[in-house]
Amino acid sequence: MRLVLRLFFLLTITTSFSQTLPLPEDAIVSVITLGPGNNLNDAFGHNAIRIKSRFNDITYDFGRYNFDDPNFYLNFARGKLNYLQGKSNYRNFIGLYRSENRTIKEQQLNLTSLEKQELYNYLEANYKKNEGAYLYDFFYDNCATKIRDIIESTLKENLKYNLPKNYKEQTFRQLIDSHLDWNTWGSFGIDIALGSIIDRKATSREQLFLPININQFFEVATLKNSGEKLVNTSKIIYTKKDENKNTLFLLSPLFVLTLIALVIVFITYKNFKNKTRSKWLDLIIFISTGLIGVLLFLLWFATDHTGTAYNYNLLWAFPLSLFCVLQLLKTTPKKWFKAYIKFSILMLCLMVMHWTIGVQRFAPALIPILIALIFRYVFLLKHYKVV
């Protein structure tokens, strides 16, 4: 009999802990918006949901990952890395971002007791299921869109978005650029790696992939049934303190790439005057542009990243350039190589056209290199005619 009672007691305890506890009626649900950090991976900010009651004060967020996962870097590159839901003590969560000197804003949501409970139940159940593992997408399934989707699901079509006063139609790339200095390596890398697919206009709802827009759109959103505001109260928990940023122009993409372009043009000029050809320079150009092209090709066709598709940077960085290495070592290359040089010049002209009509916006710091490439390709045509 004692054994039966013990088993019944253990079963009761296990069941009670496996179920989500009911929230008190005075529980508060709010959305936390964190300002940008100093690194590229946190340059766009972050969002979280806070649930405060007399028992607990917890924050839930999305977009975490585990470096110890097998094949972490390979899965990250292929777009197959599982991102996770986070669950933290509120004080620890806020303390971390205060230590990083990032602005913290909080918006208390106007939810019913039932809606609060449903939201809490979902977050708890999702966390218990493999920490809410999901395939991350920067534009469509990130830390901000998760918050948007969860609130929309909780309110069951009772949410009406209104446009903030500062709203304007923008492409995904323009929205990214608004958070980055164009003359940084982070911005340059993004413009190289991401394709024309992000040069289309984002709808007002799609703009909520940026954490700051979650804050701005929620602030003016209303509930359809009552016409009341979604946000009861807003406050700033912490304001970022001014920091002295020493950005050295000599290390910026524009300066470095301009310097490289000037070297290419100068050597090309000297080759033209002396009727010679610096083979080492051509090898560097064709190998480097070819390798970049291979990387862009793989990002387009061999990964699940949506933003890397239709990347017309391949017009200047073409993988087939690697097959020209042997021809560059010859004094008189085969005819197809001369045709390939003409093809490369045509591709650069096509790239300018794509840029002009708005098919894809390319990195501005790339302009000096493109000019230098045209100079070198035209020189090679003239040089081989003479030879």
N, C-alpha and C positions, 0 to 999 in steps of 0.2 A: 504493500500500500504506500509506504514511504517513497519507494522508487517511482511509482506512478505519479505521486504528488510532485516530486522533484522534476520529473520530465515535463509535467504540465506547467510548472513554474518557469522552467527554462524556455519552453515554447512560447509562453505568454510574454516573457521579457524580450525574446528574439523578435517576435512579431511587432511589439510596440516600438522597438528601435528601428525596424525596417520600414516603418511607415513614417510619412512626413507629419510632424506635429502641427496642430492647428495654430494659426497666427492669432494673436490677440486683436480685437477690433481696432485698437489704437496703433497698430503696426504702421510704419511709414515705409513707402517704396519710393525711391528716388533714382535718378540717373546722374552718374558722375561723369564729367568730361574733363579730361586731362590735356593740358596744352602740350605743344611740341617739346621734345627733348633735344639734346645736342648731337645725337647720332642719327644716321640716315634711317635706321630701322624704327626710330621713334619720332621722326621729323613731322609726322602727320597727326600726332596726338593719340589718344586712347579713350575708350568708354568703359563704363562698368555700371552694374545695377546694385544699389544698396538696399537691403531690407533690414530695417531696425525695429526691434520690439523690446519688451521688457526683459526678454530672455537672452536675445542675441543681437549682434550688430555685424552683419556679414556683407561682403561685396562679392559679386560674381562678375567675371569678365571672360573674354574669349581671345584667342590668338596666341596662347602660350604653346611652347613646344619643348621637347625633351632632347637635349644634345646626346643623351646616351642611347637613343633609339638606334637599332642596327641600320646601317647604310644611310645615316642621317643626311650627309651632304649630297649623296646621289639622289635620294628621294626629294630633297629640297630643290635640286636643279631640275628634276623631271616634273616637279609640281605634284608629287605624290606623297608629300609629307603630311602626316596626321597632326593637326593642330588641336589644342585642348581647351576645355573650359577651366577657368580658375575659380577657386573659392578661398577667400581670405578673411581674416579678422579685419574689420574696418580700420582700426587704429594702425595696425601694421601696414595695411594697404596705403593709407594716406601718408603715413610716415615715410614710406619708401619714396613716394613721388615728391614730397616736400624736400627730402634730402637731395633729390635730383633738380630742385629749383624749377618745378613745373607748375604752372597755374592750374588750380583745381576749382571747378565749378560744380554746384549741385542743384538739381531741379527736383522738387518734391512733386510726385504725380498725383493727379486727382482720380484715384481708383476706388471702386467699391471694395468692401471686405471680401466679397466673393472673388473679384478680379485679383486682389492681392494674394489670396490663397492659391488660386490657379497658377499665378505667376511663380509663386514660391514652390509649389508642387512640381512645376515643370523644371525649374532650375535645379532642384534637389535630385529629381529623378534622372535628369540629363547628366548631372555630374557623377552620379553613381554608376552610370553606364559607360565605363571606360573613360571617365573624365570628359564625356561629351566629345570624343574624338571626331574630327571632320576634316575634309579636304579644303584647305584654305584657298581663297581667291581674293587677290588684293582689291578688286573692283566690285565683286558681287557676293562675297561671303567672307567678310573680315570682322574685326572686333566691333565696328560700328554697325554694319548691316545686320549682324546677329541681334544687337539691341533693338534696332528698328523692327525686325521681323518678329521678335518675341513680344514687343509691346503691341504691334498690330494684331498678332494672334490672340493676345489676352483681351483686347478690346473688341474683337470680332466685328470688324467693319464699322465700328462706332467712331473711328478716328478720322478726322478731316485735316489734311495738311493745308496750311495757308503759306503763301510765299513771304519770306522775310523781306524787310525794306531794302536790304542790300543785295537781293537776289538778282542774278543775271544769267542768261543762257551761256554755257561754256562747254567746251569739249572736256573729256576726261583728262587729256594732257594739260590743258589750261588750268584745270582744277589742281592738278599735281604741282604745276609750275608756281602756283600762287603760294605754295608752302616751301619752295626751294629757291635759293639764289641760282640763277641760270649759269653763272660762271663758277660752278663747283663740280668736283668730280662725280658726286652723287647724282646731280642733275644731268650731267653729260652721259653717265652710264645708263640712266633711265631712258634718255632720248635715243641712245644707240640700241638698247635691248628691246624696247617696246615698239610695236609696229603701228601701222596706220589705223588699226582697229580702235585705238584709243583717241583718234582724231575726229570721232563723231560726237555730236552734241549729246550730253547726258541729260536725261529727263530730270525733272525736279526731284522725283523720288530717288533716282539713281545717284543724285548728288549726295545722298546721305551715306555714301561709302566713306566720306570724310568725317571724323569724330566731331569737329567743330560745327559741321552742318547738322548733326544730331541735336546739338544744343540749340542752334538757331531755329531750326524747323520746329522742334518740340516747344520752344518758347511761345510760338504764335499758333500752334495747333489747337484745335477745338474738338469737343465731343459732339457728334452729330445729334444724338438724342436730346441733349439738354442745351447745347450751344455754349456750355461752360468751357473754360480753358483746360487744356490737358495738364498744364503746370500750375500748381497751387502757389508755390513760393520758389524763388530762386535766390541763391546766394553764392558768393565767392568765398571758398574756404581758405584759399592761399593764392597770393599774387606773386608771380615770378619777379625776382629781384634782378635789376639790370646787371649785365655781365659785360666785361670788356672782351670783345672777340677780336683777336688779331688774325685777320685773314691776309695771308701773304700773296699778293698778286703774282709774284714771280713763280709761284707753284700752282697757279690756276690753270685750267684747261686752255683758255684762250692764249695765255702767254706761252705756255709750253708748246702747244700745237702751232702757234705762229712761228716760234723759233725753229721748230722742225721743218715747217714749210719753207722758211727762208733759206735753210740749209739745202733743201732739195732744189729750190730755184737757183741758188748760187752755183751749186755743183753742175746743174744742168746748163747754166750759162757758160761756165768754164769749159764743159765738155763740147758745147757748140762752137766756141771760139777755137779750141784746140783740135777739133775734129776727132775727139776721142769719146769713149763711153765708160763710165764708172760702173763696172758690172756689179760690184758689191752693193751699190745703192739700189740698183734694179732688183737685186735678189731680196734686199730688205723690204722694199715696197711690195713686191709680188707675194712674198711669203707672209708678211704681216697682214696685208689685206685679205689674202686667201684664208689664213687661220681665223681672222675675225669673221669672215664669211661663213666658214664651217660652223662656228659657234652660233651665229644668227640663224643659220639653216636648221641646226639641231633644236634651238629654242622654238622655232616655228613648227617644225614637223615632228619632233621626237619628244615633246613635253606636253603636259596638260595645262600649261599656263595660257590663259585666254588672251592676255595682253601682248604676247610676243608674236602673234600671227600677223601675216601680211606686212612684214617689215621690209620696206623698200630701201633700207640701208644696204641691202644686198646689191643695190645698183652701183655702189662704189667699192664694197667689200665682197667680192665674188669668189666662191670656193674654187672655181676652175683655174684661178690664178696660180694655184699650187702646181698645176700640171705644166706651167710655163717655165719652171725653174731650169730644166735642162736646155731649153731653147735660149735662155738668157746667157748661158755659158758659152754658146757658140758665137763665132764671128758672123756667120751667115745662117740665121734661123730658117725654119721651114715657112712656107707661104701662109699656112694656117695661123701662125703666131702673129704675123703682120695683120691678118684679118681680125685676130682677137684684140689687138691694140685698138683698131678702129671701132670694134664692138665696145670696148671699155670707154672710149670717148663718147660714143653714142649713149651709153648707159648713164654717164655723168650728165649729159644734156637732158636725158629723160628724168633724172633725179631733180634737176633744177625746175623742170616743168611740173613735176609732182609737188614740189615745194611751193611754187608760185600759185597753182590753182587750188591748193589746200588739201590734196590727197593725203599728205603726211607732212608734219612739221619736224624738221631735223634739228640736231643740236647746233646752235649758232656758232659755237667754238670750232665746229668742223669746217667752216668756210675756208680758212687758210689752207688746210690740207687738200680740200677739193680743188682749189686753184692750183696748188703745187702739182697735184696728180695730172691735171690737164696739161700743164707745162711739160711734164716729163713724158707723157704719152705722145704729145705732138713732136717732141724732140726725137723720140724713138722712131717714129714714122719717117722723119726726115733723115735720120742717121742711117737707117736701113736702106733708104733709097739711094743714098750716096754710096754705101757699101755694095 
